[in-house]
Amino acid sequence: MVDKNKKEVEQNYVHVDETGEKKLLLDVFFTVIVQKCMGKALDEARISPMPDRQLTQFCKTIKDHHYQILDFAKRILKEFGYDVNDK
């Protein structure tokens, strides 16, 4: 399920510059990792015997929480001088 309020994040967290050197894009890497964790939590919730209304609220809560974690991590990376994608 894709959150329509969030823009899609480029899933390639390794960037090769013009010299051929690989650089890890930490903000994208963390986003990919947190989204994978969020996806697992949402998948497990879908197989639970939860009523539809409760499941919808649970999914919104999980997404809000995980995206807050991502925003927090990006602010820290920015503070320490990392180039952060603000999409």
HELIX and SHEET records of a PDB file:
HELIX    1   1 LEU A   26  ARG A   46  1                                  21    
HELIX    2   2 ASP A   52  GLU A   79  1                                  28    
SHEET    1   A 2 VAL A  14  VAL A  16  0                                        
SHEET    2   A 2 LYS A  22  LEU A  24 -1                                        
END                                                                             
